[in-house]
């Protein structure tokens, strides 16, 4: 249970809105929490820099942590990026050089304030975790340390756009649509004055649908290398605390960062989804604000807190659980590693064996087993779960037995004793495809004695990217090729009596846009195909780990719920047409911020559908709506985006309508035709 902390060592004051000037005359809007005596006794500063509207978008969560830091002797600053919230300008894309340039000016401005010592820490989750590292790589002299949460160091490999060279069906259009509607939101007239309508009109007219740029770069080119700190780990030379959660999708970067950085660094991966550890779901939540203070006090105040005397990586070793639509808590325990790569992890190999009648994982390989073939089913992967999870019902992957049956699946014998994995599972497989364009979807599952199949990890590979994500090449139909498919990093304890299962398919409806023609995949087993598991040996040091304190947050904002939200998720199958559809409809409800009078509401609807046997029938559609109101001032933004493809091109239609009161003040439709590039 997260506790509300109401008293702090330092009384604080809040500056609801102030303007930070940039060299080109642009003003960024900032909210600041300070110890009341900071101008007499200057303090270090902590910056969170986001495009998500500090006045209402993140106001509830900001109130939980920024005043907490101020109450412990820091200046806490929340800045809306150019083109968002009340800040001037237009937000043309994510992670642009302009975003980083603006951040450098913000850091310099903060350091020059009379309440600041000149030393600054940068923290953030998701976009804020991304840009914390990107800004650190620019080496601003004021920036002394970073806490990055739910982020990636490789924008092509591990973000919402592509995975293994495959287009992420469940995220590419969905996240582009989130930014499409939010970028069209107006600034608050209460803070910017009569200029609000002019600022809004500029955003409506100039902000592009991001998907056009994302879909125009289907390879790992310079577009994605920019902002990927894995390109130059040496550029980040300040201390970094990297944080993630196993129910989230941003964890692969944490071990890579620990191995790649040379400066002080720590890693933490809990059981959580895409939320802060102090309010983490699935639990247990931890006192991460206190943990953050240990980090900041050490690096910004020079206080010996012991934070750097502890192991480099600490993670939640997950216990086996049955498939569930929701988990409030995740069984497991904390374990730790002194360094990464870990000296406690060794590789265990299972070979993919089959004799035509049966398929199994074995520690020894069958000699020259017959090849195994599978024609991919277009709706395979319906139970894959949500790629970007927030701990809500319906997000965890369901029972994998149906998907296992639609794939080439290999299952081990029941384990005689429990085994733990920590790291990146991988498969090395020799395959052939009957088409020049094909993909490979791989899932690793835990099969319980009762037959339930729980997803442990998964991965994708566009087979035309088998040698390079930058320089793909078509397959020779029927020709054997050996590839490695890395799976997502994972910590998992498989109990005695349970079995490992690895399943392979040339389709994954929820996560990978399908190849243009149906693919028959042939796998060559025995010594030619194997599963590699990172097995972790038990460590006595795990038993003596310092426990995390109970979770704490600052008092919440006063918010009135005007209407409650709802959530609906479905899968339908038309047996006459063969069309399969999965959908998600979310109503966020309506709330009023009592201090400002602002009312906000939002809703969304996403559907993905395909006709069995026809990959060119795949369609993804996302509709979003946002509404803002204070008294007689009412605005509403609605977007409708669709992604389809033929054999040679992707087709995108994006519609934007904006209303002031009942009057439509803006309407535009964008249509894009983008060549398929080996996808």
C-alpha positions as CSV (number, residue, x, y, z in Angstrom):
1,X,0.0,0.0,0.0
2,X,1.5,3.4,-1.1
3,X,1.5,5.8,1.8
4,X,0.8,9.6,1.6
5,X,3.5,11.6,3.1
6,X,2.2,15.0,4.4
7,X,5.2,16.4,6.4
8,X,8.6,17.1,5.1
9,X,11.9,18.4,6.4
10,X,11.5,21.6,4.4
11,X,8.3,23.7,4.0
12,X,7.8,24.4,0.3
13,X,6.2,26.9,-2.1
14,X,4.9,26.3,-5.6
15,X,5.2,28.5,-8.7
16,X,2.3,27.3,-10.9
17,X,3.7,28.7,-14.1
18,X,6.7,30.6,-15.2
19,X,8.4,31.2,-18.5
20,X,11.8,30.0,-19.5
21,X,13.2,32.0,-22.5
22,X,15.1,30.2,-25.2
23,X,17.7,31.8,-27.5
24,X,15.3,32.0,-30.5
25,X,12.7,33.9,-28.4
26,X,10.5,30.8,-27.7
27,X,9.1,30.5,-24.2
28,X,8.7,27.2,-22.4
29,X,6.2,26.8,-19.6
30,X,7.5,25.5,-16.3
31,X,6.0,24.6,-12.9
32,X,8.4,24.8,-10.0
33,X,8.3,23.5,-6.4
34,X,10.9,25.0,-4.0
35,X,11.9,25.0,-0.3
36,X,10.6,28.3,0.9
37,X,14.1,29.5,1.9
38,X,15.9,28.3,-1.3
39,X,16.8,31.9,-2.4
40,X,18.7,32.3,0.8
41,X,20.0,28.7,1.0
42,X,20.2,27.5,-2.7
43,X,19.6,23.9,-3.4
44,X,20.3,21.5,-6.3
45,X,17.6,21.1,-8.9
46,X,15.7,18.1,-10.4
47,X,14.2,18.5,-13.9
48,X,11.5,16.5,-15.6
49,X,11.1,17.6,-19.3
50,X,8.1,16.2,-21.2
51,X,5.5,16.9,-23.9
52,X,2.5,15.9,-21.8
53,X,0.9,19.1,-20.5
54,X,1.9,19.9,-16.9
55,X,-1.3,21.8,-16.3
56,X,-3.6,18.8,-16.7
57,X,-1.9,15.9,-18.5
58,X,0.6,14.9,-15.9
59,X,-0.6,17.2,-13.1
60,X,-1.9,14.4,-10.9
61,X,1.3,12.3,-11.1
62,X,3.6,15.4,-10.8
63,X,1.9,16.4,-7.5
64,X,2.9,13.0,-6.1
65,X,6.6,13.4,-6.5
66,X,7.8,16.9,-7.3
67,X,6.6,18.4,-4.0
68,X,8.2,15.3,-2.3
69,X,11.6,16.2,-3.7
70,X,11.2,19.9,-2.8
71,X,10.2,18.9,0.7
72,X,13.6,17.1,1.0
73,X,15.7,20.1,-0.1
74,X,15.5,20.2,-3.9
75,X,14.1,22.6,-6.5
76,X,11.8,20.4,-8.6
77,X,11.0,21.7,-12.1
78,X,8.5,20.3,-14.5
79,X,8.9,21.8,-18.0
80,X,6.6,21.4,-21.0
81,X,8.6,20.9,-24.2
82,X,8.3,23.2,-27.2
83,X,4.8,22.8,-28.8
84,X,3.1,21.2,-25.8
85,X,1.0,22.5,-22.9
86,X,1.5,26.3,-22.6
87,X,4.9,26.3,-24.3
88,X,5.3,28.2,-27.6
89,X,6.0,26.5,-30.9
90,X,5.3,23.2,-32.6
91,X,6.4,19.7,-31.7
92,X,7.3,18.3,-35.1
93,X,8.5,14.8,-34.0
94,X,10.0,13.0,-31.0
95,X,13.6,13.4,-29.9
96,X,14.6,16.0,-32.4
97,X,17.9,17.9,-32.1
98,X,15.7,21.0,-31.3
99,X,14.3,19.1,-28.2
100,X,17.8,18.6,-26.9
101,X,19.0,22.1,-27.8
102,X,16.1,23.5,-25.8
103,X,16.9,21.3,-22.9
104,X,20.5,22.7,-22.8
105,X,19.0,26.2,-22.6
106,X,16.6,25.1,-19.8
107,X,19.5,23.6,-17.8
108,X,21.5,26.8,-18.1
109,X,18.5,28.9,-17.0
110,X,17.9,26.7,-14.0
111,X,21.5,26.8,-12.9
112,X,21.5,30.6,-13.1
113,X,18.5,31.0,-10.7
114,X,19.3,32.4,-7.3
115,X,17.6,29.3,-5.6
116,X,19.8,26.8,-7.4
117,X,23.3,25.7,-6.5
118,X,24.1,25.1,-10.2
119,X,24.0,21.3,-9.9
120,X,21.1,19.6,-11.6
121,X,19.7,16.0,-11.9
122,X,17.4,14.9,-14.7
123,X,14.8,12.2,-14.3
124,X,11.8,10.9,-16.3
125,X,9.7,7.9,-17.3
126,X,9.2,6.8,-21.0
127,X,9.8,10.0,-23.1
128,X,11.4,11.6,-20.1
129,X,13.7,8.6,-19.7
130,X,14.7,8.7,-23.3
131,X,15.6,12.3,-23.4
132,X,17.3,12.2,-20.0
133,X,20.0,10.0,-21.6
134,X,20.0,11.9,-24.9
135,X,20.5,15.2,-23.0
136,X,23.2,13.6,-20.9
137,X,25.0,12.5,-24.1
138,X,25.3,16.3,-24.9
139,X,27.3,16.7,-21.8
140,X,25.8,19.9,-20.4
141,X,28.1,21.1,-17.5
142,X,25.1,21.6,-15.1
143,X,23.9,18.0,-15.4
144,X,25.4,15.8,-12.7
145,X,23.3,12.6,-12.6
146,X,20.3,10.9,-14.3
147,X,17.5,8.6,-13.3
148,X,15.9,7.1,-16.5
149,X,12.8,4.9,-16.2
150,X,11.1,2.8,-18.8
151,X,13.3,3.9,-21.7
152,X,15.5,2.5,-24.5
153,X,19.0,3.1,-25.6
154,X,18.1,1.9,-29.2
155,X,15.2,3.7,-30.8
156,X,14.9,1.2,-33.6
157,X,15.2,-2.0,-31.7
158,X,13.1,-1.4,-28.6
159,X,10.5,1.3,-29.0
160,X,6.9,1.6,-30.4
161,X,7.9,1.4,-34.0
162,X,9.8,-1.7,-35.0
163,X,11.1,-4.9,-33.3
164,X,13.6,-7.2,-35.0
165,X,12.9,-5.3,-38.3
166,X,9.2,-6.0,-38.0
167,X,6.6,-3.2,-37.9
168,X,4.9,-3.3,-34.5
169,X,1.2,-3.6,-35.4
170,X,0.0,-3.0,-31.9
171,X,2.0,0.2,-31.3
172,X,3.1,2.0,-34.5
173,X,-0.2,3.6,-35.4
174,X,-1.6,3.5,-31.8
175,X,1.2,5.7,-30.3
176,X,1.4,7.9,-33.4
177,X,-2.3,8.5,-32.9
178,X,-1.8,9.4,-29.2
179,X,0.7,12.1,-30.2
180,X,-1.5,13.2,-33.1
181,X,-4.4,14.1,-30.9
182,X,-2.4,15.4,-27.9
183,X,-0.3,17.7,-30.1
184,X,-3.5,19.2,-31.4
185,X,-4.6,20.3,-27.9
186,X,-4.7,24.0,-27.1
187,X,-2.7,25.9,-24.4
188,X,-4.7,27.0,-21.3
189,X,-6.1,30.5,-21.9
190,X,-5.9,31.1,-18.1
191,X,-2.1,31.0,-18.4
192,X,-1.3,32.3,-21.9
193,X,-4.1,34.8,-22.3
194,X,-5.9,35.8,-25.5
195,X,-3.0,34.4,-27.5
196,X,-4.2,30.9,-26.9
197,X,-6.2,30.7,-30.1
198,X,-3.3,31.8,-32.3
199,X,-1.0,29.2,-30.6
200,X,-3.7,26.5,-31.0
201,X,-4.2,27.3,-34.7
202,X,-0.4,27.1,-35.3
203,X,-0.3,23.6,-33.7
204,X,-3.4,22.4,-35.7
205,X,-1.9,23.6,-39.0
206,X,1.8,22.7,-38.6
207,X,2.0,19.6,-36.4
208,X,2.3,16.5,-38.7
209,X,1.1,13.0,-38.0
210,X,4.3,11.3,-36.8
211,X,3.5,8.0,-38.4
212,X,4.5,9.4,-41.8
213,X,8.2,9.9,-40.7
214,X,8.2,6.6,-38.7
215,X,6.9,4.6,-41.6
216,X,9.3,6.2,-44.0
217,X,12.2,4.8,-42.2
218,X,11.7,1.0,-42.1
219,X,15.4,0.3,-41.7
220,X,17.8,1.2,-38.9
221,X,19.1,4.3,-40.6
222,X,20.4,7.7,-39.4
223,X,16.9,8.7,-38.4
224,X,16.8,6.0,-35.7
225,X,20.5,6.2,-34.8
226,X,19.9,9.8,-33.7
227,X,18.9,9.7,-30.1
228,X,20.0,6.1,-29.6
229,X,22.7,6.4,-27.0
230,X,23.9,2.9,-27.7
231,X,25.6,4.5,-30.7
232,X,28.0,6.3,-28.4
233,X,27.9,5.0,-24.8
234,X,31.1,6.9,-24.1
235,X,29.1,10.2,-24.6
236,X,27.3,9.5,-21.3
237,X,29.9,10.0,-18.6
238,X,27.7,11.0,-15.6
239,X,26.1,8.6,-13.1
240,X,23.0,6.8,-14.5
241,X,20.3,4.9,-12.5
242,X,18.3,2.8,-15.1
243,X,14.9,1.5,-14.0
244,X,12.3,-0.8,-15.6
245,X,9.6,-3.4,-14.9
246,X,9.0,-6.9,-16.2
247,X,5.3,-6.2,-17.1
248,X,6.6,-3.3,-19.3
249,X,8.2,-3.4,-22.7
250,X,11.3,-1.2,-21.9
251,X,13.8,-3.5,-20.2
252,X,16.2,-4.7,-22.9
253,X,18.2,-1.5,-22.6
254,X,19.0,-1.8,-18.9
255,X,21.5,-4.7,-19.0
256,X,22.9,-3.2,-22.3
257,X,23.4,0.1,-20.5
258,X,25.1,-1.5,-17.5
259,X,27.5,-3.3,-19.8
260,X,28.1,-0.4,-22.1
261,X,28.5,2.6,-19.8
262,X,31.9,3.1,-18.1
263,X,30.8,5.6,-15.5
264,X,28.9,5.0,-12.2
265,X,25.6,3.2,-13.0
266,X,22.9,1.1,-11.3
267,X,20.0,-0.9,-12.6
268,X,16.6,-1.8,-11.1
269,X,14.0,-4.0,-12.7
270,X,10.9,-4.7,-10.6
271,X,7.6,-6.5,-11.4
272,X,5.9,-3.3,-12.6
273,X,4.3,-2.2,-15.8
274,X,4.8,1.2,-17.4
275,X,4.4,3.2,-14.2
276,X,6.5,4.6,-11.4
277,X,7.9,2.1,-8.9
278,X,6.3,3.9,-5.9
279,X,2.9,3.2,-7.4
280,X,4.0,0.1,-9.4
281,X,1.4,-2.4,-10.7
282,X,1.8,-5.4,-10.5
283,X,3.2,-4.9,-7.0
284,X,4.9,-4.9,-4.8
285,X,5.4,-1.2,-5.1
286,X,8.5,0.1,-3.4
287,X,9.7,3.4,-1.7
288,X,11.4,4.6,-4.9
289,X,11.1,8.3,-4.0
290,X,13.3,7.5,-0.9
291,X,15.6,5.4,-3.2
292,X,15.8,8.4,-5.6
293,X,16.7,10.7,-2.7
294,X,19.6,8.3,-1.8
295,X,20.8,8.7,-5.4
296,X,20.3,12.5,-5.6
297,X,21.8,13.2,-2.1
298,X,24.9,11.2,-3.0
299,X,25.5,12.8,-6.4
300,X,24.1,16.3,-6.0
301,X,24.8,17.0,-2.3
302,X,27.8,14.8,-1.6
303,X,26.0,12.9,1.3
304,X,27.2,9.4,1.8
305,X,24.0,7.4,1.5
306,X,25.5,4.0,0.7
307,X,23.7,3.8,-2.6
308,X,26.9,3.0,-4.6
309,X,27.9,0.3,-2.1
310,X,25.2,-2.0,-3.2
311,X,25.1,-4.4,-6.2
312,X,25.0,-2.9,-9.7
313,X,21.7,-4.7,-10.7
314,X,18.8,-5.5,-8.6
315,X,15.8,-7.3,-10.0
316,X,12.5,-9.1,-9.1
317,X,12.9,-12.8,-9.8
318,X,9.4,-13.7,-10.9
319,X,7.7,-16.9,-9.7
320,X,5.7,-19.0,-12.1
321,X,2.0,-17.9,-12.3
322,X,-1.0,-19.1,-14.2
323,X,-2.2,-16.9,-17.1
324,X,-4.4,-14.1,-15.8
325,X,-6.1,-11.0,-17.2
326,X,-4.9,-8.9,-14.3
327,X,-2.3,-9.1,-11.5
328,X,-2.3,-6.7,-8.6
329,X,0.8,-8.4,-7.2
330,X,3.4,-10.6,-8.8
331,X,4.9,-13.4,-6.7
332,X,8.7,-13.4,-6.5
333,X,11.7,-12.1,-4.6
334,X,14.5,-9.6,-5.0
335,X,17.9,-10.8,-6.3
336,X,21.0,-8.9,-7.2
337,X,24.1,-9.1,-9.4
338,X,27.4,-7.4,-8.6
339,X,28.0,-6.5,-12.3
340,X,26.7,-7.1,-15.8
341,X,27.3,-9.4,-17.6
342,X,26.8,-11.4,-14.5
343,X,29.4,-14.0,-13.3
344,X,26.4,-16.0,-11.9
345,X,24.7,-16.7,-15.3
346,X,25.6,-19.6,-17.6
347,X,24.0,-20.8,-20.8
348,X,21.8,-23.9,-21.0
349,X,21.0,-25.3,-24.4
350,X,17.9,-27.2,-25.6
351,X,17.7,-28.6,-29.1
352,X,14.5,-28.6,-31.1
353,X,13.8,-32.2,-32.0
354,X,11.0,-33.7,-34.0
355,X,10.2,-37.0,-35.7
356,X,7.0,-36.0,-37.5
357,X,4.8,-37.4,-34.8
358,X,6.2,-35.5,-31.8
359,X,8.3,-32.4,-31.2
360,X,10.3,-31.8,-28.1
361,X,13.1,-29.8,-26.5
362,X,16.1,-32.0,-25.5
363,X,19.5,-31.4,-24.0
364,X,20.8,-33.7,-26.8
365,X,20.0,-33.4,-30.5
366,X,18.4,-36.0,-32.7
367,X,20.5,-36.8,-35.7
368,X,19.0,-35.6,-39.0
369,X,15.4,-35.2,-38.0
370,X,12.9,-34.6,-40.8
371,X,12.1,-31.0,-41.6
372,X,8.9,-29.5,-40.2
373,X,6.7,-27.1,-42.1
374,X,4.0,-24.7,-41.1
375,X,1.8,-22.3,-43.1
376,X,1.3,-19.3,-40.9
377,X,-2.2,-18.5,-39.7
378,X,-2.9,-14.8,-40.0
379,X,-4.7,-14.5,-36.7
380,X,-1.9,-16.3,-34.8
381,X,-0.9,-14.3,-31.7
382,X,-4.3,-13.1,-30.5
383,X,-3.4,-14.0,-26.9
384,X,0.0,-12.2,-27.0
385,X,-1.0,-9.5,-24.6
386,X,-0.4,-5.8,-24.7
387,X,3.0,-4.5,-25.8
388,X,2.8,-1.2,-23.8
389,X,1.2,-2.2,-20.5
390,X,0.0,0.1,-17.6
391,X,-1.1,-2.6,-15.2
392,X,-4.7,-2.6,-16.3
393,X,-7.1,-5.6,-16.8
394,X,-6.7,-7.3,-20.1
395,X,-3.1,-6.3,-20.6
396,X,-1.2,-9.5,-19.6
397,X,-0.8,-12.3,-22.2
398,X,-3.5,-14.9,-21.9
399,X,-3.1,-18.7,-21.9
400,X,-0.9,-19.5,-24.8
401,X,-2.2,-23.0,-25.6
402,X,-4.2,-21.8,-28.7
403,X,-1.3,-19.9,-30.1
404,X,1.1,-22.8,-29.3
405,X,-1.2,-25.1,-31.4
406,X,-0.9,-22.7,-34.3
407,X,2.9,-22.8,-34.3
408,X,5.8,-25.1,-34.5
409,X,6.1,-25.9,-30.8
410,X,8.7,-27.8,-28.9
411,X,8.3,-28.8,-25.2
412,X,10.8,-30.0,-22.7
413,X,10.4,-32.9,-20.3
414,X,9.2,-31.8,-16.8
415,X,12.1,-30.3,-14.8
416,X,13.4,-32.4,-12.0
417,X,14.3,-29.3,-10.0
418,X,13.6,-25.6,-10.3
419,X,15.7,-23.4,-12.5
420,X,16.0,-19.6,-12.8
421,X,16.8,-17.5,-15.8
422,X,18.1,-13.9,-15.9
423,X,19.1,-12.3,-19.1
424,X,18.3,-12.7,-22.8
425,X,17.0,-16.0,-24.0
426,X,17.6,-16.6,-27.7
427,X,16.9,-19.2,-30.4
428,X,19.3,-20.1,-33.2
429,X,17.3,-21.8,-35.9
430,X,17.8,-23.0,-39.4
431,X,14.7,-22.3,-41.5
432,X,13.5,-21.9,-45.1
433,X,10.6,-19.8,-46.4
434,X,8.7,-20.2,-49.6
435,X,8.5,-16.4,-50.1
436,X,11.2,-13.7,-50.5
437,X,9.7,-11.7,-47.6
438,X,9.0,-13.5,-44.3
439,X,9.2,-13.0,-40.6
440,X,9.8,-15.2,-37.6
441,X,7.9,-14.9,-34.3
442,X,9.2,-16.8,-31.3
443,X,7.6,-17.3,-27.9
444,X,9.1,-18.9,-24.7
445,X,6.5,-20.3,-22.4
446,X,6.1,-22.0,-19.0
447,X,3.9,-25.1,-19.3
448,X,2.4,-26.1,-16.0
449,X,1.5,-29.6,-15.0
450,X,-2.2,-28.8,-15.8
451,X,-1.3,-27.8,-19.3
452,X,-1.7,-24.0,-18.9
453,X,0.9,-22.1,-21.0
454,X,2.2,-18.8,-19.6
455,X,4.2,-16.4,-21.8
456,X,7.7,-15.8,-20.4
457,X,9.4,-14.0,-23.2
458,X,9.2,-13.4,-26.9
459,X,10.9,-11.9,-29.9
460,X,10.5,-11.1,-33.6
461,X,12.8,-11.1,-36.6
462,X,12.2,-9.9,-40.1
463,X,14.1,-12.6,-42.0
464,X,15.2,-10.1,-44.7
465,X,17.1,-8.4,-41.8
466,X,18.9,-11.6,-40.9
467,X,22.3,-10.1,-41.5
468,X,21.6,-6.4,-41.0
469,X,18.8,-4.1,-39.9
470,X,20.4,-1.4,-42.0
471,X,20.9,-3.4,-45.2
472,X,18.1,-6.0,-45.6
473,X,18.1,-8.5,-48.4
474,X,15.3,-10.8,-49.8
475,X,15.2,-14.5,-49.0
476,X,15.8,-17.1,-51.7
477,X,12.6,-19.1,-51.5
478,X,13.3,-22.6,-50.3
479,X,16.9,-21.9,-49.4
480,X,18.0,-22.8,-45.8
481,X,19.3,-20.0,-43.7
482,X,20.4,-19.9,-40.0
483,X,19.3,-17.0,-37.9
484,X,19.4,-15.9,-34.3
485,X,16.3,-14.4,-32.7
486,X,17.0,-12.7,-29.4
487,X,14.1,-12.7,-27.0
488,X,13.3,-10.0,-24.5
489,X,15.3,-9.9,-21.3
490,X,13.6,-11.7,-18.5
491,X,13.9,-13.0,-14.9
492,X,11.8,-16.1,-14.2
493,X,11.8,-19.1,-12.0
494,X,10.5,-22.3,-13.5
495,X,9.4,-24.8,-10.8
496,X,10.1,-28.5,-10.7
497,X,7.5,-30.3,-12.7
498,X,7.0,-27.5,-15.2
499,X,8.2,-27.6,-18.8
500,X,9.8,-25.1,-21.1
501,X,8.1,-24.6,-24.5
502,X,9.4,-22.6,-27.5
503,X,7.0,-21.9,-30.4
504,X,7.8,-20.5,-33.8
505,X,5.5,-19.0,-36.4
506,X,5.8,-16.8,-39.5
507,X,2.9,-14.6,-38.2
508,X,2.0,-12.7,-35.1
509,X,-1.2,-10.6,-35.6
510,X,-0.9,-8.5,-32.4
511,X,2.7,-7.5,-32.8
512,X,4.0,-7.9,-36.4
513,X,2.6,-6.6,-39.6
514,X,2.3,-9.6,-41.8
515,X,4.4,-10.4,-44.9
516,X,2.6,-9.5,-48.1
517,X,2.0,-13.1,-49.1
518,X,1.1,-16.2,-46.9
519,X,4.3,-17.8,-45.8
520,X,5.1,-21.5,-45.3
521,X,8.0,-21.8,-42.9
522,X,10.2,-25.0,-42.8
523,X,12.3,-25.6,-39.7
524,X,15.3,-28.0,-39.7
525,X,15.7,-29.3,-36.1
526,X,18.3,-31.3,-34.2
527,X,21.7,-29.6,-34.1
528,X,20.5,-27.0,-36.6
529,X,18.0,-25.3,-34.2
530,X,18.3,-24.7,-30.5
531,X,17.0,-22.6,-27.5
532,X,19.6,-20.9,-25.3
533,X,18.6,-20.0,-21.8
534,X,20.6,-17.7,-19.4
535,X,20.4,-19.8,-16.3
536,X,21.2,-18.0,-13.0
537,X,22.8,-19.9,-10.1
538,X,21.4,-19.2,-6.6
539,X,23.3,-16.6,-4.7
540,X,23.6,-16.4,-0.9
541,X,23.9,-12.6,-1.2
542,X,20.2,-12.4,-2.2
543,X,19.1,-13.2,1.3
544,X,20.9,-10.2,2.8
545,X,19.7,-7.5,0.4
546,X,18.7,-4.2,2.0
547,X,14.8,-4.1,2.0
548,X,13.2,-1.2,0.1
549,X,11.2,1.1,2.4
550,X,7.4,1.3,2.1
551,X,6.2,3.3,-0.9
552,X,5.5,7.0,-0.2
553,X,4.1,9.9,-2.3
554,X,3.2,13.5,-1.7
555,X,-0.5,14.4,-1.1
556,X,-2.6,14.1,-4.3
557,X,-4.2,16.9,-6.1
558,X,-7.8,17.8,-5.4
559,X,-9.7,16.3,-8.3
560,X,-13.4,15.8,-8.7
561,X,-14.6,12.8,-10.8
562,X,-17.5,14.0,-12.9
563,X,-17.9,10.7,-14.7
564,X,-16.2,7.4,-14.3
565,X,-14.3,5.7,-17.1
566,X,-14.7,2.3,-18.7
567,X,-12.7,-0.2,-20.6
568,X,-13.8,-2.9,-23.1
569,X,-11.6,-5.4,-25.0
570,X,-12.8,-8.0,-27.5
571,X,-12.0,-10.6,-30.1
572,X,-14.5,-11.5,-32.8
573,X,-14.4,-14.1,-35.6
574,X,-16.7,-14.0,-38.6
575,X,-17.0,-17.6,-39.7
576,X,-18.4,-16.7,-43.1
577,X,-15.9,-14.1,-44.2
578,X,-12.9,-15.4,-42.1
579,X,-12.3,-11.9,-40.7
580,X,-10.8,-11.8,-37.2
581,X,-10.9,-8.6,-35.2
582,X,-9.4,-7.6,-31.9
583,X,-10.3,-4.3,-30.3
584,X,-9.9,-2.0,-27.3
585,X,-12.2,0.8,-26.3
586,X,-11.3,3.1,-23.4
587,X,-13.3,5.9,-21.9
588,X,-11.1,7.9,-19.5
589,X,-14.0,9.5,-17.8
590,X,-14.2,13.2,-17.0
591,X,-12.5,15.0,-14.1
592,X,-12.3,18.6,-12.8
593,X,-9.2,20.0,-11.2
594,X,-10.6,21.9,-8.3
595,X,-7.7,24.4,-8.0
596,X,-7.9,25.5,-11.6
597,X,-11.4,24.6,-12.7
598,X,-10.1,22.8,-15.7
599,X,-12.2,19.8,-16.8
600,X,-10.7,17.1,-19.0
601,X,-12.1,14.0,-20.8
602,X,-10.7,11.5,-23.2
603,X,-11.7,8.3,-25.1
604,X,-10.1,6.0,-27.7
605,X,-11.0,3.0,-29.8
606,X,-8.6,0.8,-31.6
607,X,-9.3,-2.2,-33.9
608,X,-7.0,-4.6,-35.7
609,X,-8.5,-7.1,-38.2
610,X,-7.4,-9.5,-40.8
611,X,-9.0,-12.2,-43.0
612,X,-7.6,-15.7,-42.7
613,X,-5.4,-16.5,-45.7
614,X,-5.1,-12.9,-46.8
615,X,-2.3,-10.9,-45.2
616,X,-3.1,-7.9,-47.4
617,X,-6.5,-7.6,-45.6
618,X,-4.8,-6.4,-42.4
619,X,-6.2,-3.1,-41.1
620,X,-5.4,-1.1,-38.0
621,X,-7.7,1.8,-37.1
622,X,-7.3,4.2,-34.1
623,X,-9.8,6.9,-33.0
624,X,-9.0,9.4,-30.3
625,X,-10.9,12.2,-28.7
626,X,-9.8,14.8,-26.1
627,X,-12.0,17.5,-24.5
628,X,-11.1,20.5,-22.3
629,X,-13.5,22.9,-20.5
630,X,-13.6,25.7,-18.0
631,X,-16.8,27.5,-17.7
632,X,-18.0,28.7,-21.1
633,X,-14.6,27.8,-22.7
634,X,-14.9,24.4,-24.4
635,X,-12.7,22.7,-27.0
636,X,-12.6,19.2,-28.4
637,X,-10.2,17.4,-30.7
638,X,-11.0,14.2,-32.6
639,X,-8.7,12.1,-34.7
640,X,-9.2,9.0,-36.9
641,X,-6.2,7.1,-38.3
642,X,-6.1,4.0,-40.5
643,X,-3.1,1.9,-41.7
644,X,-3.5,-0.7,-44.5
645,X,-1.1,-2.1,-47.1
646,X,-1.0,-3.8,-50.5
647,X,2.0,-5.9,-51.7
648,X,4.1,-2.8,-52.5
649,X,2.9,0.1,-50.3
650,X,1.6,1.1,-46.9
651,X,-1.4,3.4,-46.9
652,X,-2.1,5.8,-44.1
653,X,-5.1,8.1,-43.6
654,X,-5.2,10.6,-40.7
655,X,-8.2,12.8,-40.0
656,X,-8.2,15.7,-37.5
657,X,-11.2,17.8,-36.5
658,X,-11.1,20.5,-33.8
659,X,-14.0,22.2,-32.2
660,X,-14.5,25.4,-30.2
661,X,-17.8,25.0,-28.4
662,X,-20.0,23.4,-31.1
663,X,-18.2,25.1,-34.0
664,X,-15.7,23.1,-36.0
665,X,-12.7,25.4,-36.4
666,X,-10.3,23.0,-38.1
667,X,-10.6,20.0,-40.3
668,X,-7.9,18.2,-42.4
669,X,-7.2,14.8,-43.8
670,X,-3.7,13.6,-44.6
671,X,-3.1,10.6,-47.0
672,X,0.3,8.9,-47.2
673,X,1.4,6.2,-49.7
674,X,4.8,4.8,-48.5
675,X,6.7,2.0,-50.2
676,X,7.2,-1.2,-48.3
677,X,10.9,-1.7,-47.7
678,X,11.5,-5.4,-47.2
679,X,8.5,-5.7,-44.7
